[in-house]
Amino acid sequence: MRASDAERERIAELLREAVAEGRLQMDEFEQRLDKAYQARTHGELEPLVSDLPAPGTAVAPVGSSAPAPVRGSAANWPSRIGGTPTSKGGFALWGGFNRKGRWTVARKFTAFAMWGGGEIDLRDADFEDREVVIRCFAIMGGIHVTAPPELNVDVRGLGIMGGFGEGPNEDGEPVPQAPRVTITGLALMGGVGVERKRTKAERRRIKEAEEAERAKRLEKGDGDGGGHGRKELG
């Protein structure tokens, strides 16, 4: 049966979820994505995701140990540095802009918002260089930057009758192999905010790993109270 554009896009979205969860390497993801958009029939689409679980499905641990959570795509940082930038800036005047998903941040990225807003999401982004500078200028507007907890971020902006700041990093710690992003600029009667937050796919993957580890401990009989066997309640 012939495949529709909507069906091809659905397979592409499943592949994006899989690479975000660490189930596919980037080169394999790109190969499958190309095949998905070139597919003409259901028979060509189905094999591309036949070995992947549906998003949100808990996966049982392989062998005797549960999968360890890979936080912040830390294992992929080296492959996410380098390449041609897909965007060098964003501009909003009486409107908005956003940069999110899979994109490559330029070595120097400039964002400007006046009477409008902008969104810069770095959680799934690649980086032209290990050292990146993002300059944000908000005049009676706002710019919101979302970064993964493991990214090295240095916020140096100035707020005048406005705010320029970073929230607490409560869900992880920066890692040495991640790029260093300096966020600087000016907020004049506006605001620039930096938030540390994981993607939904990653939070789901970490939850699955924790649940699998908890199930393993319960199976061994030491999940509650550290006992070595099952404890009867009576």
C-alpha positions in Angstrom: 0.0 0.0 0.0 1.2 3.5 -0.8 2.5 5.6 2.0 1.3 9.1 2.6 3.2 12.2 3.6 1.7 12.1 7.0 2.8 8.5 7.5 6.4 9.3 6.4 6.4 12.2 8.9 5.1 10.0 11.7 8.0 7.6 11.1 10.5 10.5 11.0 9.2 11.7 14.4 9.6 8.2 15.9 13.2 8.2 14.6 13.8 11.6 16.2 12.5 10.3 19.5 14.8 7.3 19.3 17.9 9.4 18.7 17.0 11.7 21.5 16.6 8.7 23.8 20.0 7.3 22.7 18.5 4.3 21.0 20.1 5.3 17.6 23.5 6.7 16.8 23.4 9.8 14.7 24.7 8.2 11.5 22.1 5.4 11.7 19.4 8.0 12.4 20.4 10.0 9.3 20.4 6.9 7.1 16.9 5.8 8.3 15.5 9.3 8.0 16.6 9.6 4.4 15.0 6.2 3.7 11.8 7.3 5.4 11.4 10.4 3.2 12.2 8.4 0.1 9.8 5.5 1.0 6.8 5.0 -1.3 5.1 2.1 0.5 4.2 0.9 4.0 6.6 -2.1 3.4 9.5 0.3 3.1 8.5 2.4 6.2 7.8 -0.4 8.7 11.3 -1.9 8.9 12.8 1.5 9.8 11.1 1.4 13.2 10.4 -2.3 13.7 13.3 -2.6 16.3 12.3 0.5 18.2 9.8 0.6 21.1 6.9 3.0 21.0 7.6 6.4 22.7 6.9 6.2 26.4 7.0 2.4 26.5 9.1 1.0 29.4 11.8 -1.4 28.2 12.8 -4.4 30.4 16.5 -4.5 31.4 18.8 -6.5 29.1 20.6 -9.4 30.8 21.2 -9.1 34.5 21.5 -5.3 34.8 19.3 -2.4 34.1 20.3 0.2 31.5 22.1 3.1 33.2 20.6 6.5 32.4 22.6 8.6 30.0 21.9 12.1 31.1 21.9 15.1 28.8 23.1 13.1 25.8 26.5 13.2 27.5 27.7 10.3 25.4 27.0 12.2 22.2 28.7 15.5 23.0 31.8 14.9 20.9 29.7 14.2 17.8 27.6 17.3 18.5 30.6 19.7 18.1 31.6 20.9 14.7 29.9 21.4 11.4 28.3 24.2 9.4 25.9 26.4 11.5 22.3 26.4 10.4 21.6 29.7 12.2 23.6 32.7 13.2 20.9 34.7 14.8 17.2 35.5 15.5 15.2 38.6 15.2 11.8 39.6 16.6 10.0 42.9 16.1 6.4 42.9 17.2 6.5 39.1 16.8 8.7 36.2 17.7 11.3 33.7 16.6 12.4 30.3 17.8 15.4 28.0 17.4 14.8 24.5 18.7 15.1 20.8 17.8 18.0 19.6 15.7 20.0 22.7 14.6 23.6 23.9 14.7 24.4 26.9 16.7 27.0 29.3 15.1 30.2 30.2 17.0 28.7 33.6 17.5 24.9 33.8 17.6 23.0 37.1 18.0 19.4 37.3 19.2 17.3 40.5 19.2 13.8 41.0 20.4 11.9 44.3 20.6 8.3 44.4 21.6 8.4 40.7 20.9 9.9 37.4 22.1 12.4 34.7 21.1 13.0 31.1 22.2 16.5 29.5 21.9 16.5 25.8 22.8 19.9 24.2 23.1 18.9 20.7 24.4 19.0 18.9 21.0 21.3 21.4 19.3 24.7 20.8 17.7 27.5 23.4 18.0 29.8 24.9 15.4 32.6 25.1 18.0 33.4 24.0 21.5 33.3 27.7 22.6 30.1 29.5 21.6 28.9 33.0 22.4 25.1 33.8 22.3 24.4 37.6 22.5 20.9 38.4 23.5 19.4 41.9 23.3 15.8 42.3 24.6 14.2 45.8 24.5 10.7 45.8 26.0 10.6 42.1 25.0 11.9 38.8 26.1 14.3 36.0 25.2 14.2 32.6 26.8 17.1 30.2 26.6 16.7 26.5 27.5 19.8 24.4 28.1 20.5 20.9 29.2 21.9 20.5 32.8 25.2 19.1 31.5 26.0 22.1 29.2 28.6 24.5 30.5 26.8 27.9 30.6 28.2 31.2 31.7 25.6 34.1 31.9 27.1 37.6 31.8 24.3 39.9 30.6 23.1 43.2 32.0 19.6 44.1 33.0 18.4 47.7 33.1 14.9 48.1 34.4 14.6 44.5 33.4 16.1 41.1 34.2 19.0 39.1 32.8 19.7 35.9 34.7 19.9 32.2 35.1 17.8 29.8 37.2 19.3 27.1 39.5 20.6 23.9 37.9 18.9 21.4 40.1 18.8 18.4 37.7 22.5 17.7 37.0 26.0 19.1 36.7 28.0 20.5 33.7 30.4 17.9 32.2 33.9 18.7 30.8 33.2 17.2 27.3 30.2 19.5 26.7 30.6 22.8 24.9 31.0 26.1 26.8 28.3 28.6 26.0 28.6 32.2 27.1 25.3 34.1 27.2 25.8 37.9 27.2 23.9 41.0 26.1 21.4 43.5 27.5 17.8 43.5 28.7 16.3 47.0 28.7 12.8 47.1 30.2 12.6 43.4 29.2 14.0 40.1 30.2 16.5 37.4 29.2 16.2 34.2 31.1 18.2 30.9 31.1 16.5 27.7 32.2 18.0 24.3 32.8 15.6 21.6 31.8 15.6 18.1 30.3 13.6 17.1 27.2 10.5 15.0 27.8 12.1 12.1 25.9 15.1 12.2 28.2 13.0 12.5 31.4 11.0 9.5 30.2 14.2 7.5 29.5 15.7 8.3 32.9 12.4 7.3 34.5 12.4 4.0 32.6 15.9 3.2 33.8 15.1 4.0 37.4 11.9 1.8 37.3 13.9 -1.0 35.7 16.6 -0.8 38.4 13.9 -0.7 41.1 12.2 -3.8 39.6 15.6 -5.6 39.7 16.1 -4.8 43.3 12.6 -6.0 44.2 13.2 -9.2 42.3 16.3 -9.9 44.4 14.3 -9.2 47.5 16.3 -6.2 48.8 14.1 -3.4 47.4 12.6 -2.6 50.7 14.5 -2.5 54.0 17.7 -4.0 52.5 16.6 -7.6 53.3 18.1 -10.6 51.7 14.8 -12.4 51.1 11.1 -11.9 51.0 9.6 -10.6 54.2 6.2 -11.8 55.1 3.8 -9.3 56.5 1.6 -10.5 59.3 
